Amino acid sequence: MSSSLSHARRSTLHRRVRFIVGFTISYNVIEAIVAIWAGALASSAALIGFGLDSVVEVLSAAAIAWQFTRKDPERWEKVTVRAIGLAFFALAAYVTIDAVMSLISQEGPEHSPLGLGITALSLVIMPLLAWFEVRTGRELDSKSVMADAKQLILCIYLSGAVFIGLVLNTLFGWWWADSVAALVVAVLAIREGIEAWRGDVESPFEVLEDLEEGPASNEAPSERP
């Protein structure tokens, strides 16, 4: 964490982190209940998976909350980041298994207005919350806060994937759409889990930029003197 911050500013940022994780936990508990309920009503594995992702979000935010209730939060930085990394791996494992099973059984979700509503709401709330947490994490230079922000970004990806899958299945009968999108999210979750475990945490908004740069970005260092 940054050592250039004044004690007063650091205390303010610590309180902000506690507010962010408190809101994240409260919202995701509600989201998990609604999504799992909607998934059960619609027989939607994707919605149930989305609800379980909210549970992972709660665990990640709880880890941050625990860290910032310690007398010396910096001391617990490494163990907190690794705990978040494990949450990424757990999410990737579940989403992958769920998506593959859905593809094998060729079972698509039924129309779910409640599911569409909760995923659309997440697409509005989560980007704002992630942006706020990224700014806070950058100022604190906190890897654990940035890792938790990445978890929020994955929630946005998963919300979008489930929302699009539900829409495509409802409009065109594309039962496989949400399973394919979920597998993309699983790949991103594994990537972010590895980075969090290694302590290599960058801004979550750079994730897609890194993927788009591809091989060209890997060749750049060799061109430097």
C-alpha positions in Angstrom: 0.0 0.0 0.0 1.0 3.6 -0.6 3.1 5.2 2.2 2.7 8.7 0.9 -0.8 9.2 2.2 -1.5 11.2 5.3 -2.9 9.3 8.3 -6.2 11.2 8.0 -6.5 10.4 4.3 -5.7 6.8 4.8 -8.3 6.5 7.5 -10.9 8.1 5.2 -10.0 5.5 2.4 -10.2 2.7 4.9 -13.7 3.8 5.9 -14.6 4.0 2.2 -13.4 0.5 1.7 -15.6 -0.7 4.6 -18.6 1.1 3.0 -18.0 -0.5 -0.4 -17.7 -4.0 0.9 -20.7 -3.5 3.2 -22.8 -2.4 0.3 -21.4 -5.2 -1.9 -22.3 -7.8 0.7 -25.8 -6.5 1.3 -26.6 -6.2 -2.4 -25.2 -9.5 -3.3 -27.1 -11.4 -0.5 -30.3 -10.0 -2.0 -29.1 -10.7 -5.6 -28.2 -14.3 -4.7 -31.6 -15.0 -3.2 -33.5 -13.4 -6.1 -31.4 -15.1 -8.8 -31.4 -18.6 -7.3 -35.2 -18.3 -6.7 -35.7 -17.1 -10.3 -33.4 -19.8 -11.6 -35.4 -22.5 -9.7 -38.7 -21.2 -11.1 -37.4 -21.1 -14.7 -35.2 -24.2 -14.4 -32.3 -22.0 -15.5 -28.9 -23.3 -14.6 -27.4 -20.0 -15.7 -29.5 -18.0 -13.3 -28.7 -20.4 -10.4 -25.0 -20.0 -11.3 -25.4 -16.3 -11.4 -26.9 -16.5 -7.9 -24.0 -18.6 -6.7 -21.6 -16.1 -8.2 -23.2 -13.5 -5.9 -22.3 -15.8 -3.0 -18.7 -15.7 -4.2 -18.9 -11.9 -4.3 -20.0 -11.9 -0.7 -17.1 -14.1 0.3 -14.6 -11.9 -1.5 -16.1 -8.7 0.0 -16.1 -10.4 3.4 -12.4 -11.1 3.1 -11.7 -7.4 2.4 -13.9 -6.4 5.3 -12.0 -8.7 7.5 -8.7 -7.3 6.4 -9.7 -3.7 7.0 -11.0 -4.4 10.5 -7.4 -5.5 11.5 -5.2 -3.0 13.3 -2.6 -3.2 10.6 -4.5 -4.0 7.2 -1.2 -4.0 5.2 0.0 -7.0 7.2 -2.9 -9.1 5.9 -2.6 -8.0 2.3 -1.1 -11.2 0.8 -3.4 -13.7 2.6 -6.5 -11.6 1.6 -5.4 -11.4 -2.1 -4.9 -15.2 -2.1 -8.3 -15.8 -0.6 -9.8 -13.7 -3.4 -7.8 -15.8 -5.9 -9.3 -19.0 -4.5 -12.8 -17.4 -4.9 -12.0 -16.8 -8.6 -11.0 -20.5 -9.0 -14.1 -21.7 -7.3 -16.3 -19.5 -9.5 -14.5 -20.7 -12.7 -14.9 -24.4 -11.6 -18.6 -24.1 -11.0 -19.4 -22.0 -14.1 -17.4 -24.4 -16.3 -19.1 -27.6 -14.9 -22.5 -26.0 -15.1 -22.1 -24.7 -18.7 -20.7 -28.1 -19.9 -23.5 -30.0 -18.3 -26.1 -27.7 -19.9 -24.5 -28.1 -23.3 -24.4 -31.9 -23.0 -28.1 -32.1 -21.8 -29.1 -29.4 -24.4 -31.2 -27.7 -21.7 -31.8 -24.0 -22.1 -33.4 -21.6 -19.6 -37.1 -20.8 -19.8 -38.3 -17.2 -20.1 -37.7 -15.4 -16.8 -38.8 -11.7 -16.4 -37.4 -11.8 -12.8 -34.1 -13.2 -14.0 -33.9 -10.5 -16.7 -34.7 -7.8 -14.2 -32.0 -8.8 -11.6 -29.3 -9.2 -14.2 -30.2 -5.9 -15.8 -30.1 -4.2 -12.4 -26.6 -5.6 -11.8 -25.4 -4.2 -15.1 -26.3 -0.8 -13.8 -25.1 -1.0 -10.2 -21.9 -3.1 -10.5 -20.0 -0.9 -13.0 -20.6 2.2 -10.7 -19.5 0.2 -7.6 -16.5 -1.2 -9.4 -15.4 2.2 -10.6 -15.6 3.6 -7.1 -13.6 0.7 -5.7 -11.0 0.9 -8.4 -10.4 4.6 -7.5 -10.1 3.8 -3.9 -7.8 0.8 -4.4 -5.5 2.8 -6.7 -5.1 5.6 -4.2 -4.4 3.1 -1.4 -2.2 1.1 -3.7 -4.0 -1.9 -2.3 -3.8 -5.2 -4.2 -6.6 -6.8 -2.2 -9.0 -3.9 -2.9 -8.1 -4.1 -6.6 -8.6 -7.8 -6.6 -12.0 -7.4 -5.1 -12.8 -4.8 -7.8 -11.9 -7.4 -10.4 -14.5 -9.7 -8.8 -17.1 -7.0 -9.3 -16.0 -6.7 -13.0 -16.5 -10.5 -13.4 -19.9 -10.1 -11.9 -20.7 -7.6 -14.7 -19.4 -10.0 -17.3 -21.5 -12.8 -15.9 -24.6 -10.5 -15.6 -24.2 -9.6 -19.2 -23.7 -13.2 -20.3 -26.8 -14.5 -18.4 -28.9 -11.5 -19.6 -27.9 -12.0 -23.3 -28.4 -15.7 -23.0 -31.9 -15.3 -21.5 -32.8 -12.8 -24.2 -31.4 -14.9 -27.1 -33.2 -18.0 -25.8 -36.5 -16.1 -25.4 -36.3 -14.4 -28.8 -34.7 -17.1 -31.0 -34.7 -20.3 -29.0 -30.9 -20.3 -28.8 -30.7 -22.6 -25.7 -26.9 -22.8 -25.9 -26.1 -19.0 -25.9 -25.8 -18.5 -22.1 -23.7 -21.6 -21.6 -21.2 -20.4 -24.3 -21.0 -17.0 -22.7 -20.6 -18.5 -19.3 -17.5 -20.4 -20.5 -15.9 -17.1 -21.6 -16.5 -15.8 -18.1 -14.9 -18.9 -16.6 -11.7 -18.3 -18.7 -11.5 -14.8 -17.4 -12.1 -16.0 -13.9 -9.2 -18.4 -14.1 -6.9 -15.7 -15.5 -7.8 -13.3 -12.8 -7.5 -16.0 -10.1 -3.9 -16.7 -11.3 -3.0 -13.0 -11.2 -4.5 -12.6 -7.7 -2.7 -15.6 -6.4 0.6 -14.3 -7.7 -0.2 -10.8 -6.4 -0.1 -9.4 -9.9 -3.2 -7.1 -9.7 -3.8 -4.4 -12.2 -6.9 -2.3 -12.9 -9.8 -4.6 -13.8 -10.7 -2.3 -16.7 -7.4 -3.4 -18.4 -8.5 -7.0 -18.6 -10.1 -6.8 -22.1 -7.5 -4.4 -23.3 -4.8 -6.9 -22.6 -6.7 -9.6 -24.4 -7.3 -7.4 -27.4 -3.6 -6.5 -27.7 -2.7 -10.2 -28.1 0.7 -11.3 -29.5 1.6 -7.7 -30.4 1.9 -6.7 -26.8 4.1 -9.6 -26.0 6.5 -8.6 -28.8 6.9 -5.1 -27.6 9.5 -5.6 -24.9 11.9 -7.2 -27.3 11.8 -4.1 -29.5 13.1 -1.9 -26.7 16.8 -1.2 -26.4 
